Structures are given as structure tokens and as C-alpha cells.
Amino acid sequence: MSAQPLYQRLAEYYRDAIHSGVLPPLARMPSVRNLVRTHQVSLSTALQVCRRLEEDGLLEARPRSGYFVRPSSAPSLAPATEPDMRAAQQPAAYVGIHDRVSHFIARCEQYPDSVNFALAAAEPQAYPQDALRQALTRCLRQQPGLLTSRVPPQGAPALREVLARRMLASGIRATAQDVIVTHGCIEALNLALRAVASPGDTIAVESPAYFGLLQVLESLGLRALEIPTSPQRGLSVEALDLALQTQPGIRAVVAVPNLQNPLGCVMPDHDKQALLQCCLKHEIALIEDDTYGLLIDTGPQRAIKHWDRDGQVIYCSSLHKTLAPGMRLGWVLGGRWQARIDMLKYAQSRPNEAAGQLAAAAYMATKAFDRHLGRLRGQLARQRQHMARGVAREFPPATRLTLPPGGMLLWVELPDDIDGEALFEAALRQGIRIAPGAIFSNASRFGHFVRLSCADPDPLRVDRSLRTLGRLAHSLQN
């Protein structure tokens, strides 16, 4: 039986009807009374369904007329260019991006009061601050010795149990004993890479890829082989298969199948299964980063780990984007490498502190967490649409963007003659932070791209900042 509240399941049912065109734009939504009669639910549940769809930007209420499907508000921009899958791949190279990322961070810190379109996390007010504080206070009251007691090596059992239950929504069957709690997903990825590779080995990564992953590879002395990645379908399994046939020394592939950072794409299930089969055929580890999966508009999609029967997938995730950035809570399922990752975690950093784990566990065990996720998805969907429309309105012609189906990131392809780093520098001087595309690749492939965060909930500030960015982009054109 689904753990989702009934109103959420019904909202998903009608969300699918809207997305598929069964309920087209401007069509009338079945009335609240019809929902009560058709689905045999209470009036309160029927109202919650309509309000949830309204929060998601799919319905609009008209006085004395009911709810209607909102007209499509997709931005009038061409989708981002697909990579050339037939182009010869560059050979694996030692990652040398740390200095570039360090410069990016240092320059941002020189402008502490900037409007921040570079941060890949929602505003603090988007997270359940009061509920988490209350949960933490209760934990300390119930366990006065909590701060001075030893923490189990793999993490607090209560959190590991909740995480195991919550992963069922992504199709993952794991026990609490399988879960190792980490300091965010970045430590989980670090542990996974150390478990399967040694300095000098090659790791296949998406291109573009999250710059934090590239920094981890550099710190471990690993080579990166960038695999073409579609802004629509994710990593090219065909290109990866060819690379595994022609380039020796590839020990693992790191993939973000659900809302890839920075592209925001979601791999179709068929491609997820094909990626796993490719890794099994070539006997390499598949490290799955599922940090953003819970932020997909329609709810969690299947993780690749769902199809893993041989322990070939090391699954990494965190609560950093979905619940509490300040807690730095992540976890890893080690698959065949579980014992080694367990040892590396103990040797590298010892267990996380217990109070935050228990507070998160107490909150996640309630329906309040599901309600929070629903609100967060709806808020981010509205903010993505608003920013995408602003980019279409303010940026130069030939700007391209593929609107993602969830999350908080937009990967913007500028006209070829606009340098993303030059726009980054010019924007900083105007008090606006953006992330230049160059830091998302070790191969200088994305110089005319930028990543924009849609986390800012203030539409007036967003519009004002986008007008400035658009003016700067126009001024940088040759």
C-alpha cells in the first residue's frame, strides 16, 4: 500500500492527466463535488487535491466557476543543443579543475551580499525550520546524554531505518543495516570512488558534470573520461559502451539519472536499465548519485539501484537539497563494496553526530515530510517557470534552454559569441552570482553556458536581476 496520503495520490492522477493532454489547457477540472462522488473521498480530501494542483501551477481558481487547467507557460526558447554522440571522445585526463573552482568560489566570496543564482539549494525558509528545531529539542529532552554518548559507526539506527523505508518510493529494497550515514552526498561519492579505484585509474563521468565531483576526482588522483550527456535523456549509454571497448583502465562510471546537475535531465527507465547492463557487461562499478530525485515534479522515479541484483550499483544520496542543507546528512548503499566502504568511512571521518540524525529521523517518519516535499516541489516548479520566462524575455536571441521536470537548476546555452566566464565576472560586479559553464567540465566544452539557480522566491528581485543579466549578455556579444 502506498505511503503517500490519498490526496497526493489523487493529485498525481490528475497531474498525469494534465501533462498527457487528457485535461488540456483551459479545460475545466472536475468539480469538488464530482471528485467526492467519483473517488468516494471526503470534501476535505477533494479540496486538498485541487489546492495541491493549484500550488503546482497546474490549475487556477475562478470565482464561482471552479478550477481550470492553466495555459501552458513553457518558455519560448529552443531546447539546449544535443551533444554530438558520434564525435571522437577525448582521452581520459587527470582532472585539473580545482584552481578554476577555487577562483570561482573566492570571487563569489568577495561579493557576500550578491543575489545568488549560483547556489544549488532552496532558500532556508523553504525548509521546515520550526519542525526540525522542535524535533531536535525533543530528542535532547528525551535523551539528555545524547551529545556525550557514542554514535554507532554506520549512523543512528533510527535514521537508517527511516531512510530504508523512504527509499522504497524509488524502488530500492534495502535494510537499515545496508545504510551508511555520511557527511552529505559528497562524502558518499568520495567513499564510493576510494572503494573501487586507485590513483591513476579512470572514472567515466557525465559531460557536463557537477564541479564538486570533478574536485573529488582530482583530490584522489583519478583521471576523468567525459561521456556525452543529453539535456533530454542523460548520459549516452552508447558512447559509454564504446569508451569501455576502446579505453583501458576505466574502473567506474558516476551518473546522476534523476535531475542531473547541471542539466536537470531525467533518464528514461529503459536507459537506466541499459546503463546498468553496460556496467555489468564490462564489470565496472556504477556509482549512482540520487541527490535530487525527490524533487521531480511528479514524485520519485525509479533509481537504477532498483534493477540491481548483483551489488553492481553503489547508491549515494543526501537530505541536503530536500530537507536541511545545514545538517549535511547523506548516505550510501555500498553493494558489493559495502564492507570496504564501511571501513573507509570509519577510517576517514568516523560517524556523524547523533542529534541531527535523530531529529531528521523523527521528522521523516511523519506525514509532515511528505507535505513538505509537495510544497517544495510546487514552489520550485513555479520559480523555475518564472525564471525560464525571464531568460526568454531578457537574454539575447539564440539563447537556448531545456526546462527540467523538477529541481532548482536551469542550464542556459548562450549564443556562441558570449563567454560564460565573462558574463560571470560582469554579473558579480553588478551584485549577481551565476555559475559559469566552464567549471562543469575538465575539457573546456561549455564556455558559452551558465547555470542559474531558481531558488530565489522573490519574483521582483528575480526579474530585476534577469534584466541586468540580459543587458550584460547583450553587451558581451561580438
ChimeraX attribute file (.defattr): number of C-alpha atoms within 10 A of each C-alpha:
attribute: neighborCount
match mode: 1-to-1
recipient: residues
	/A:1	3
	/A:2	8
	/A:3	12
	/A:4	13
	/A:5	12
	/A:6	15
	/A:7	20
	/A:8	19
	/A:9	14
	/A:10	20
	/A:11	20
	/A:12	18
	/A:13	13
	/A:14	20
	/A:15	21
	/A:16	14
	/A:17	13
	/A:18	19
	/A:19	13
	/A:20	10
	/A:21	11
	/A:22	11
	/A:23	18
	/A:24	17
	/A:25	16
	/A:26	14
	/A:27	16
	/A:28	16
	/A:29	20
	/A:30	16
	/A:31	16
	/A:32	20
	/A:33	13
	/A:34	13
	/A:35	20
	/A:36	17
	/A:37	13
	/A:38	10
	/A:39	10
	/A:40	11
	/A:41	14
	/A:42	15
	/A:43	14
	/A:44	11
	/A:45	19
	/A:46	23
	/A:47	16
	/A:48	18
	/A:49	23
	/A:50	27
	/A:51	19
	/A:52	22
	/A:53	20
	/A:54	18
	/A:55	19
	/A:56	21
	/A:57	19
	/A:58	25
	/A:59	25
	/A:60	20
	/A:61	15
	/A:62	9
	/A:63	7
	/A:64	6
	/A:65	9
	/A:66	15
	/A:67	23
	/A:68	22
	/A:69	20
	/A:70	18
	/A:71	14
	/A:72	12
	/A:73	13
	/A:74	14
	/A:75	19
	/A:76	13
	/A:77	18
	/A:78	14
	/A:79	16
	/A:80	20
	/A:81	13
	/A:82	12
	/A:83	14
	/A:84	10
	/A:85	14
	/A:86	9
	/A:87	9
	/A:88	9
	/A:89	16
	/A:90	10
	/A:91	11
	/A:92	22
	/A:93	16
	/A:94	18
	/A:95	21
	/A:96	19
	/A:97	20
	/A:98	19
	/A:99	11
	/A:100	14
	/A:101	20
	/A:102	13
	/A:103	11
	/A:104	19
	/A:105	12
	/A:106	11
	/A:107	15
	/A:108	22
	/A:109	12
	/A:110	11
	/A:111	16
	/A:112	11
	/A:113	11
	/A:114	17
	/A:115	19
	/A:116	23
	/A:117	22
	/A:118	20
	/A:119	19
	/A:120	20
	/A:121	20
	/A:122	24
	/A:123	13
	/A:124	13
	/A:125	9
	/A:126	20
	/A:127	19
	/A:128	16
	/A:129	13
	/A:130	10
	/A:131	16
	/A:132	20
	/A:133	14
	/A:134	12
	/A:135	20
	/A:136	20
	/A:137	14
	/A:138	15
	/A:139	18
	/A:140	15
	/A:141	11
	/A:142	10
	/A:143	12
	/A:144	11
	/A:145	10
	/A:146	16
	/A:147	12
	/A:148	8
	/A:149	11
	/A:150	11
	/A:151	17
	/A:152	13
	/A:153	15
	/A:154	22
	/A:155	23
	/A:156	22
	/A:157	20
	/A:158	16
	/A:159	24
	/A:160	24
	/A:161	18
	/A:162	19
	/A:163	20
	/A:164	18
	/A:165	18
	/A:166	17
	/A:167	17
	/A:168	17
	/A:169	18
	/A:170	18
	/A:171	16
	/A:172	19
	/A:173	14
	/A:174	19
	/A:175	15
	/A:176	19
	/A:177	13
	/A:178	19
	/A:179	25
	/A:180	24
	/A:181	30
	/A:182	26
	/A:183	20
	/A:184	22
	/A:185	24
	/A:186	21
	/A:187	24
	/A:188	28
	/A:189	27
	/A:190	18
	/A:191	23
	/A:192	30
	/A:193	24
	/A:194	17
	/A:195	20
	/A:196	20
	/A:197	19
	/A:198	13
	/A:199	14
	/A:200	14
	/A:201	20
	/A:202	24
	/A:203	24
	/A:204	21
	/A:205	26
	/A:206	25
	/A:207	24
	/A:208	27
	/A:209	24
	/A:210	18
	/A:211	21
	/A:212	16
	/A:213	16
	/A:214	24
	/A:215	18
	/A:216	18
	/A:217	26
	/A:218	18
	/A:219	14
	/A:220	17
	/A:221	18
	/A:222	23
	/A:223	24
	/A:224	27
	/A:225	26
	/A:226	26
	/A:227	25
	/A:228	24
	/A:229	25
	/A:230	22
	/A:231	26
	/A:232	19
	/A:233	18
	/A:234	25
	/A:235	29
	/A:236	20
	/A:237	21
	/A:238	17
	/A:239	19
	/A:240	23
	/A:241	16
	/A:242	11
	/A:243	20
	/A:244	19
	/A:245	11
	/A:246	8
	/A:247	13
	/A:248	11
	/A:249	13
	/A:250	22
	/A:251	20
	/A:252	23
	/A:253	24
	/A:254	22
	/A:255	23
	/A:256	29
	/A:257	29
	/A:258	30
	/A:259	27
	/A:260	29
	/A:261	26
	/A:262	26
	/A:263	28
	/A:264	27
	/A:265	25
	/A:266	25
	/A:267	26
	/A:268	16
	/A:269	15
	/A:270	8
	/A:271	19
	/A:272	25
	/A:273	18
	/A:274	16
	/A:275	24
	/A:276	20
	/A:277	16
	/A:278	18
	/A:279	21
	/A:280	16
	/A:281	11
	/A:282	14
	/A:283	13
	/A:284	19
	/A:285	27
	/A:286	26
	/A:287	27
	/A:288	24
	/A:289	27
	/A:290	22
	/A:291	24
	/A:292	24
	/A:293	26
	/A:294	24
	/A:295	25
	/A:296	23
	/A:297	21
	/A:298	17
	/A:299	17
	/A:300	17
	/A:301	19
	/A:302	21
	/A:303	26
	/A:304	30
	/A:305	26
	/A:306	17
	/A:307	17
	/A:308	17
	/A:309	9
	/A:310	9
	/A:311	17
	/A:312	21
	/A:313	29
	/A:314	29
	/A:315	25
	/A:316	28
	/A:317	25
	/A:318	28
	/A:319	20
	/A:320	21
	/A:321	21
	/A:322	22
	/A:323	24
	/A:324	21
	/A:325	17
	/A:326	11
	/A:327	19
	/A:328	19
	/A:329	23
	/A:330	24
	/A:331	26
	/A:332	28
	/A:333	28
	/A:334	25
	/A:335	19
	/A:336	15
	/A:337	17
	/A:338	19
	/A:339	12
	/A:340	16
	/A:341	25
	/A:342	22
	/A:343	15
	/A:344	17
	/A:345	23
	/A:346	13
	/A:347	10
	/A:348	10
	/A:349	11
	/A:350	18
	/A:351	20
	/A:352	22
	/A:353	19
	/A:354	20
	/A:355	20
	/A:356	22
	/A:357	22
	/A:358	23
	/A:359	23
	/A:360	24
	/A:361	21
	/A:362	20
	/A:363	20
	/A:364	20
	/A:365	17
	/A:366	11
	/A:367	12
	/A:368	13
	/A:369	18
	/A:370	16
	/A:371	15
	/A:372	17
	/A:373	21
	/A:374	20
	/A:375	17
	/A:376	22
	/A:377	24
	/A:378	25
	/A:379	21
	/A:380	25
	/A:381	24
	/A:382	18
	/A:383	22
	/A:384	26
	/A:385	18
	/A:386	19
	/A:387	23
	/A:388	24
	/A:389	17
	/A:390	20
	/A:391	25
	/A:392	21
	/A:393	17
	/A:394	18
	/A:395	21
	/A:396	19
	/A:397	12
	/A:398	13
	/A:399	20
	/A:400	22
	/A:401	23
	/A:402	22
	/A:403	24
	/A:404	23
	/A:405	17
	/A:406	24
	/A:407	34
	/A:408	29
	/A:409	27
	/A:410	24
	/A:411	24
	/A:412	25
	/A:413	24
	/A:414	24
	/A:415	19
	/A:416	14
	/A:417	12
	/A:418	21
	/A:419	21
	/A:420	27
	/A:421	20
	/A:422	16
	/A:423	25
	/A:424	25
	/A:425	17
	/A:426	18
	/A:427	21
	/A:428	19
	/A:429	13
	/A:430	16
	/A:431	16
	/A:432	22
	/A:433	29
	/A:434	25
	/A:435	27
	/A:436	26
	/A:437	26
	/A:438	23
	/A:439	27
	/A:440	28
	/A:441	23
	/A:442	24
	/A:443	20
	/A:444	12
	/A:445	14
	/A:446	20
	/A:447	22
	/A:448	22
	/A:449	26
	/A:450	25
	/A:451	23
	/A:452	25
	/A:453	24
	/A:454	29
	/A:455	25
	/A:456	21
	/A:457	17
	/A:458	9
	/A:459	13
	/A:460	9
	/A:461	12
	/A:462	21
	/A:463	18
	/A:464	11
	/A:465	21
	/A:466	22
	/A:467	17
	/A:468	19
	/A:469	22
	/A:470	20
	/A:471	14
	/A:472	20
	/A:473	24
	/A:474	17
	/A:475	12
	/A:476	15
	/A:477	13
	/A:478	7
